[in-house]
Amino acid sequence: MMTTQSCLVAGVESAYLKKAHTKESGGSAQRRQLLEWMRNSGPIDTLTARRDLNILMPASRIKELKNQGYTFHTRRITITDEQGRSHSNIAQYTLIGEPARKVAA
């Protein structure tokens, strides 16, 4: 098992360390993170969701949110990553609608 110290000695914050510092990493927590990002910061793309939110499959979380009644605009963009590599056909999601809330009678 990799320890925090060995991760830091290697000079890399591994997925192990990131998971250790995240309180929740399940689908519901990831859906909440995506919604919070889009409500506060606007659109999010696949690479940013992976890098900044540690959500490896953001398309799956978006699909689940669509099934719950949220609506999104998806467009394909080209992004240059931190290493200078260009990635084309990356999904960028914009939250455009939320499900109607039921009002108690």
Stockholm file with secondary structure:
# STOCKHOLM 1.0

chainA/1-105         MMTTQSCLVAGVESAYLKKAHTKESGGSAQRRQLLEWMRNSGPIDTLTARRDLNILMPASRIKELKNQGYTFHTRRITITDEQGRSHSNIAQYTLIGEPARKVAA
#=GR chainA/1-105 SS CCCHHHHHHTTCCCHHHHHHTCSCCSHHHHHHHHHHHHHHHCCEEHHHHHHHHCCSCHHHHHHHHHHTTCEEEEEEEEEECTTSCEEEEEEEEEEEECCCCCCCC
#=GC SS_cons         CCCHHHHHHTTCCCHHHHHHTCSCCSHHHHHHHHHHHHHHHCCEEHHHHHHHHCCSCHHHHHHHHHHTTCEEEEEEEEEECTTSCEEEEEEEEEEEECCCCCCCC
//
